[in-house]
Amino acid sequence: MPIYHKLGDFPQKRHVQFEKPDGGLYYEQLFGTEGFHGHSSLLYHVHRPTQVKEIVKSYSVAPKIAIDKNIKSLLFKGFELKPEDDFLDSRKPMLVNSDCVIGLAAPRKSLREYFYKNADADEMIFIHKGTGTLRTFMGNIPFEYGDYLIIPRGMIYQIDFDTEDNRLFYVESHAPFYTPKRYKNESGQHLEHSPFCERDFKLPETLETYDEKGDFLIKIKKENMIHEVVYATHPFDVIGWDGYNFPYGFSIHNFEPITGRVHLPPPIHQTFETSTFVVCSFCPRLYDYHPKSIPAPYNHSNIDSDEVLYYVDGDFMSRNNIEQGHITLHPKGIPHGPAPGAMERSIGKTETEELAVMVDTFRPLMVTEIAMGLDDGKYYKSWVE
């Protein structure tokens, strides 16, 4: 996160003694990325954050692949995914490669019986349905429909839901999430032409600090395994922190679309980037205003990337028969574009109310068995007239 934030209490100087009111010292922890080079924060714990009492068990959560080398355009009916009570059990990988996991989740219950940490990947969770609070050892973030939650790798968290009807679209990334470089100056501040700015971010608040000893279960994901680790003290024992590495939220409704006289390419919708894929937000906007404009996107070749679209809400004018929660995959190697008739229908239209999230990966995606269980079976033929 390219801005400075702080919560709670910490000493004025780094790496010095920070005394507890009743004697003893707080324990400093560097929470950083990319070794000692990337964004980092300094956390101050009531107890040592290293006290592992037991590793209970370890088990594989590696996705089962149905298609490892894919050339077929696919459509998955995401809302047909059955809800499950447990947060981790509900998370279903749909598309994967060596850089990321793209998945869906429909958890019914809050995550309270254990804590979770992804030791391999930053997480982006998009809230399609539901409200609640992301609870972390660096503070809490309330969320609602349309929010992106960016959770750095190594973050210990729980998540509360206000209802049982929750739908999430998520991406696990082995490279950090950043906002696009072209939106920022050399020091990281968002520029005037950026479609969002620092005011739009939901930063951690309400730091929960627990001084408790006992048995605290943390499920840690690492190398497609879940390791159940028991810690001797409550993971949320941070008394204060400051720095640049922390979870945050951003609402898709605060993305201000860029428009032009003729149809502009997808990079104008870019919201996040990593070194291996980009994330774009397609939001309600005015259409192109050239007198001969064609609002529907032109056909384009998928030579360098696989394109994944998650449909959230509104009227998706470039496709036929698209519903909420659908996911389309347009693989590299073959061109794609509007459905037959969509280009002609778009002429003369002045605006769209569509809402969608797009993930373009630079390496091909494999398709999981779970995804194929939601496949409509005919999407790849939908361009035939």
MOHUKA-V97203 format. One record per pair of residues at least 6 apart in sequence whose C-alpha atoms are under 6 Angstrom apart, sorted by sequence separation. I is the first residue (numbers start at 0). GAP is how many residues later the second one is. D is the distance in whole Angstrom. If there is no record, write none. Layout:
# MOHUKA-V97203
I|GAP|D ; I|GAP|D
This chain:
# MOHUKA-V97203
18|6|4 ; 32|6|6 ; 83|6|5 ; 133|6|6 ; 183|6|4 ; 219|6|5 ; 271|6|6 ; 10|7|6 ; 17|7|6 ; 31|7|6 ; 94|7|5 ; 133|7|5 ; 182|7|6 ; 183|7|5 ; 189|7|6 ; 219|7|5 ; 271|7|5 ; 287|7|6 ; 17|8|6 ; 31|8|4 ; 93|8|6 ; 132|8|6 ; 182|8|6 ; 218|8|6 ; 270|8|6 ; 286|8|6 ; 30|9|5 ; 92|9|6 ; 93|9|5 ; 132|9|4 ; 218|9|5 ; 269|9|6 ; 270|9|5 ; 30|10|5 ; 92|10|4 ; 131|10|6 ; 132|10|6 ; 217|10|6 ; 269|10|4 ; 91|11|5 ; 131|11|5 ; 182|11|5 ; 217|11|5 ; 268|11|5 ; 312|11|6 ; 29|12|5 ; 91|12|5 ; 130|12|6 ; 216|12|6 ; 268|12|5 ; 311|12|5 ; 28|13|6 ; 90|13|6 ; 130|13|4 ; 216|13|5 ; 310|13|6 ; 311|13|6 ; 28|14|5 ; 90|14|4 ; 215|14|5 ; 310|14|5 ; 27|15|6 ; 89|15|5 ; 214|15|6 ; 215|15|5 ; 310|15|5 ; 27|16|5 ; 89|16|6 ; 128|16|6 ; 214|16|6 ; 26|17|5 ; 89|17|5 ; 127|17|5 ; 214|17|5 ; 309|17|5 ; 25|18|6 ; 26|18|5 ; 126|18|5 ; 127|18|6 ; 213|18|5 ; 308|18|6 ; 25|19|6 ; 126|19|5 ; 212|19|6 ; 213|19|6 ; 308|19|5 ; 318|19|6 ; 25|20|5 ; 86|20|5 ; 126|20|5 ; 135|20|6 ; 212|20|4 ; 307|20|6 ; 317|20|5 ; 318|20|5 ; 26|21|6 ; 125|21|6 ; 135|21|4 ; 211|21|6 ; 307|21|5 ; 84|22|5 ; 125|22|4 ; 134|22|6 ; 211|22|5 ; 295|22|6 ; 306|22|6 ; 82|23|5 ; 83|23|5 ; 84|23|5 ; 124|23|6 ; 134|23|5 ; 306|23|5 ; 82|24|6 ; 83|24|6 ; 84|24|5 ; 86|24|6 ; 124|24|5 ; 134|24|6 ; 305|24|6 ; 317|24|5 ; 123|25|6 ; 133|25|5 ; 262|25|6 ; 305|25|4 ; 123|26|5 ; 132|26|6 ; 209|26|6 ; 261|26|5 ; 305|26|5 ; 122|27|6 ; 132|27|5 ; 208|27|6 ; 209|27|5 ; 260|27|5 ; 304|27|5 ; 122|28|5 ; 131|28|5 ; 208|28|5 ; 259|28|5 ; 260|28|5 ; 261|28|6 ; 121|29|6 ; 131|29|4 ; 208|29|6 ; 260|29|5 ; 302|29|5 ; 121|30|5 ; 130|30|6 ; 131|30|5 ; 208|30|6 ; 301|30|4 ; 302|30|5 ; 121|31|4 ; 130|31|6 ; 261|31|6 ; 301|31|6 ; 120|32|5 ; 262|32|6 ; 301|32|6 ; 301|33|5 ; 118|34|6 ; 300|34|4 ; 117|35|6 ; 118|35|5 ; 299|35|5 ; 117|36|6 ; 129|36|5 ; 299|36|6 ; 116|37|6 ; 128|37|5 ; 298|37|6 ; 116|38|6 ; 128|38|5 ; 298|38|4 ; 315|38|5 ; 116|39|5 ; 127|39|5 ; 313|39|5 ; 314|39|5 ; 115|40|6 ; 127|40|6 ; 313|40|4 ; 115|41|5 ; 126|41|5 ; 312|41|6 ; 313|41|6 ; 114|42|6 ; 125|42|6 ; 312|42|5 ; 114|43|6 ; 125|43|5 ; 311|43|5 ; 124|44|6 ; 125|44|6 ; 311|44|5 ; 338|44|6 ; 124|45|4 ; 202|45|5 ; 310|45|5 ; 123|46|5 ; 201|46|5 ; 309|46|6 ; 110|47|5 ; 123|47|5 ; 201|47|5 ; 295|47|5 ; 309|47|5 ; 110|48|5 ; 122|48|6 ; 200|48|6 ; 201|48|6 ; 308|48|6 ; 109|49|6 ; 122|49|5 ; 200|49|5 ; 308|49|4 ; 109|50|4 ; 121|50|6 ; 295|50|6 ; 307|50|6 ; 109|51|5 ; 120|51|5 ; 121|51|5 ; 294|51|6 ; 307|51|5 ; 120|52|5 ; 120|53|5 ; 293|53|5 ; 306|53|5 ; 121|54|6 ; 305|54|6 ; 305|55|5 ; 107|56|4 ; 304|56|5 ; 304|57|5 ; 305|58|6 ; 106|59|6 ; 195|59|6 ; 105|60|5 ; 194|60|6 ; 105|61|5 ; 194|61|5 ; 104|62|6 ; 104|63|5 ; 140|63|5 ; 286|63|5 ; 103|64|6 ; 139|64|5 ; 285|64|6 ; 286|64|5 ; 103|65|5 ; 138|65|5 ; 139|65|5 ; 285|65|4 ; 102|66|6 ; 138|66|5 ; 139|66|6 ; 284|66|6 ; 102|67|5 ; 138|67|5 ; 284|67|6 ; 101|68|6 ; 138|68|4 ; 283|68|5 ; 101|69|5 ; 283|69|4 ; 100|70|6 ; 283|70|5 ; 100|71|5 ; 282|71|6 ; 99|72|5 ; 282|72|5 ; 99|73|5 ; 281|73|5 ; 281|74|5 ; 98|75|5 ; 280|76|5 ; 279|77|6 ; 279|78|5 ; 278|79|6 ; 278|80|5 ; 277|81|6 ; 277|82|5 ; 276|83|5 ; 276|84|4 ; 276|85|6 ; 275|86|6 ; 179|92|6 ; 178|93|5 ; 179|93|6 ; 177|94|6 ; 178|94|6 ; 177|95|5 ; 150|96|5 ; 176|96|6 ; 149|97|6 ; 176|97|5 ; 149|98|5 ; 175|98|6 ; 136|99|5 ; 148|99|6 ; 174|99|6 ; 148|100|4 ; 147|101|5 ; 115|102|5 ; 117|102|6 ; 118|102|6 ; 119|102|6 ; 147|102|5 ; 113|103|5 ; 114|103|5 ; 115|103|5 ; 116|103|5 ; 117|103|5 ; 118|103|5 ; 146|103|5 ; 147|103|6 ; 113|104|6 ; 115|104|6 ; 146|104|4 ; 145|105|5 ; 145|106|5 ; 61|162|5 ; 60|163|5 ; 59|164|6 ; 60|164|5 ; 59|165|4 ; 58|166|5 ; 58|167|5 ; 57|168|6 ; 57|169|4 ; 56|171|5 ; 55|172|5 ; 54|173|6 ; 54|174|4 ; 53|175|6 ; 53|176|5 ; 52|177|6 ; 52|178|5 ; 51|179|5 ; 52|179|6 ; 50|180|6 ; 50|181|6 ; 1|186|6 ; 45|191|5 ; 44|192|5 ; 44|193|4 ; 43|194|5 ; 44|194|6 ; 43|195|6 ; 43|196|6 ; 42|198|4 ; 41|199|5 ; 41|200|6 ; 40|201|5 ; 40|202|4 ; 39|203|6 ; 40|203|6 ; 39|204|5 ; 40|204|5 ; 38|205|5 ; 39|205|5 ; 38|206|5 ; 8|230|6 ; 9|230|5 ; 7|231|6 ; 8|231|4 ; 7|232|4 ; 6|233|5 ; 6|234|6 ; 5|235|6 ; 5|236|4 ; 4|237|6 ; 4|238|6 ; 3|239|5 ; 3|240|5 ; 2|241|6 ; 0|243|6 ; 0|244|6 ; 78|246|5 ; 77|247|5 ; 77|248|5 ; 76|249|5 ; 75|250|6 ; 75|251|5 ; 74|252|6 ; 74|253|4 ; 73|254|6 ; 73|255|5 ; 72|256|5 ; 72|257|5 ; 70|260|6 ; 96|268|5 ; 95|269|5 ; 94|270|6 ; 95|270|5 ; 94|271|6 ; 94|272|5 ; 93|274|5 ; 93|277|5 ; 76|297|5 ; 67|298|5 ; 75|298|5 ; 66|299|6 ; 75|299|4 ; 66|300|5 ; 74|300|6 ; 65|301|6 ; 74|301|6 ; 64|302|6 ; 65|302|5 ; 64|303|4 ; 65|303|5 ; 63|304|6 ; 64|304|6 ; 74|304|6 ; 63|305|6 ; 73|305|6 ; 73|306|6 ; 72|307|5
